[in-house]
Amino acid sequence: MSQSQTYAPNPEFAARAQVKSIEEYRALYERAKTDPERFWADLALKELTWFRPFGQTLEWQAPFAKWFSGGKINASYNCLDRHLTTARKQKPAFIFEGEPGDQRVITYQELHHLVSRFATVLKQLGYQSADRAIIYMPMIPELPVAMLACARLGITHSVVFGGFSAEALKARILDLNATVVITADGGWRRGREVRLKDAVDEALEDCPDVRHVVVYRRTGSAIPMKEGRDHWWHELDAQLSNDPFIHHEAENCPAEELDSEHPLYVLYTSGTTGKPKGILHTTAGYLLQTAITMKWIFDLREDDVYWCTADIGWVTGHSYIVYGPLTAGATCILYEGAPDYPAFDRFWQIVEKYRVSIFYTSPTAIRALIKQGERWPEAHDLSSLRLLGSVGEPINPAAWEWYNRVIGKERCPIVDTWWQTETGAIMISAMPGAIPTKPGSATLPLPGIVADIVDHNGAPVPANREGYLVIRQPWPSMIRNIWGDPKRFQEQYWSRVPSAYFTGDAARRDEDGYFWVLGRVDDVMNVSGHRLSTMEVESALVHHPAVAEAAVVGKPHEITGQAVCCFVTLKQGDWNHQVLGNELRQWVAHEIGPFARPDEIRITDALPKTRSGKIMRRLLREIVTTHAVTGDVTTLEDLTVVTKLASQQDEE
C-alpha cells in the first residue's frame, strides 16, 4: 500500500491554507504532543466564547475525562449569538433544498430567531436543563433548530435517524428516559413520503414517561394527534405572540450558562451486543474539536459554501452539519432527499446550483455514483469545488482516483477522514495544504491525537504489519460514557488494550507513518456508512416464529461497502424457503430499519459451533468473503457443517 502514488498538496491551495506545509504540521503536532493541556487550552480560549473561563484544562482518571473544568459555556450561543455582532449576522447559515424542490435560505440572524422561539416553546411546555429529548425528524432546517433549542436550554438531546423503525425508536426513548419527542408528520425520500409520526405513535405505546410530542408539518398528510400529548409546532409557535411578555422572551431567549461537561447529546450506535450504545458527548470539548477540525481539515474560508451529505441522525451530521460548521461560521447546504432522485445527477445539480466549494460525502455514495457512469457529473459545471472529503469507512484507491479525476478534475485536494461516533470529531486526516495524500490512506493523526497500532498486549507493531488502532492520550471531543452503563464503557473501550482507547478498527502504518484503516475487528458491520451490530440483526431474526438460530456477518459489497448476510436455522415446520427468505428480509427491515435489510438469507440445517456451543462467525465470514475456510477449525464441533456451507457457496 505504501507504494501507491503520492499526491503533493496543490501549491496554489497550500499558499492560502490554514496549515501551509508539512513542516508547519509537524511543528503543530509536536507542540500538541509535548504539552497537550496547554495546546488545547490555548485553542479553547481562542476558538470558543465563554461565559466564565475554565480553571483546569483536563481532569483525567482513566477512563473518565473532564475537560475545561469550571468553565461556563453554551453550544447554541457559540453556534449563533456570537456571530450576530459580526458581518456573519446576514450570512446564510443553511441553504436548504427539499427533495420536492422547495428551497430556503436561513441567515445566522434568522436561525437565531427560529431557535430562540422554539426554545421558548420547550420552556412553556415545562422543559429545562437536565431534561432529555428525542428528535426524530427528516433532513429539514427544523431538525438543527430543535437541536440548538435543546442545547440553548441545557436539554440533552438524542437524534434518532429517520430510517429507524418504531421498535428501534422505542428502545432509544426508554434507554434515555426521554420525556419529550420532537418529530414531523413525515419527510420525502425518492418521491415517497416517509411517515414519521406513525412510528412515534407506535413506539409511544410502551413509553408512558413521554409527556409531550411536538410535530412539525412537513408533508401535510393527515395524521392522528393525541389530545393533551401531541402539539403542532406551528400552533405552539403562534401562541407565543398572544402574551407580550412571552413574545419578548421568545425573540430573545437567553442561552443557559452551562458547565463545560454538561451533557450535550446522546447518540445511539450499534455495538458488539444487541443493545445499542448511548454515546455521551458533552459541551465544551466536543464543540472545540469539531470547530477546529472544520478549519484544519476543510480549510474553511468565509466565502465557502460547504456541503456534508450525511444525515444528521448520524454523528457526521451532528459534528459536520450542525455544531462544527455553525461554531466556525460556515454556510452549509442541507438536503433532504436521496443522491439519485429524481436522477443520478442530483448531487452535481446541487453543487452547480449553489456553487458548492467543499463537498464531504461517503465512499458508499461515491461507489454508487461511479456505477452510473461519468456522464452525470460531466453534464454539470463543478468548477466551484476546491476541496473534496470522504467519511464513514475507508475509501478504496479506485474510488479515490475516480473522485479525484472526475469530480475534482485533479485539482481539488481529497481529505480521507477517519473518526468514529465515539471520538466526536475527525482524528486522522490530511491537512490539505500540508500533507501529501495516498489513495486509500487517511494519512496522519491530527495535532493532539496520539494514535498507534498495537498487538494484543498493547505493544506497537512494526511498519506494514496489521494491528489494532488505538489512541494513547485523551482528547477534548472524546466519548465521556455510555449512557447509564459506565461498566460497559470501561470494558469495551479501555480494557481491551492496556493504557489506550481501543477503537475496534484494524489498521497498519507504512514506512512514512501513514495510517491505513482496514475495517472493524469486532462484530459490527459498516453498511453504507451506517454501523450495524450483527447481534442486533440476529436478535431481530430469532424473534420471527420460524427461526431457531441466526448468525449474521458482513460480506463485501461494491456499493454499500458491506452487505448483511444471514445464516438461519428453522424451527420444525413446512416452510417454503424462498417465501420465508423474502419474509425475513422484510422482517429485519421492519424491526430495525430499511437500511438493515439483509442482502441475503441463507437457510441451513446447522451453524458452525465450537464444542462449548459458540457460533463461529469467523468461519462464516471466510465463506462469504473468500468462498473457502482456511482458518483454525480445531475447536469446531462438527467440521461437516462448514464443509457443507462452503460447498453450497461454490454451487452458487
Order of alpha helices (4+ residues) and beta strands (2+ residues): alpha-alpha-alpha-beta-beta-beta-alpha-beta-beta-alpha-beta-alpha-beta-alpha-beta-beta-beta-alpha-beta-beta-alpha-alpha-beta-beta-beta-alpha-beta-alpha-beta-alpha-beta-alpha-alpha-beta-alpha-beta-beta-beta-beta-alpha-beta-beta-beta-beta-alpha-beta-beta-alpha-beta-alpha-alpha
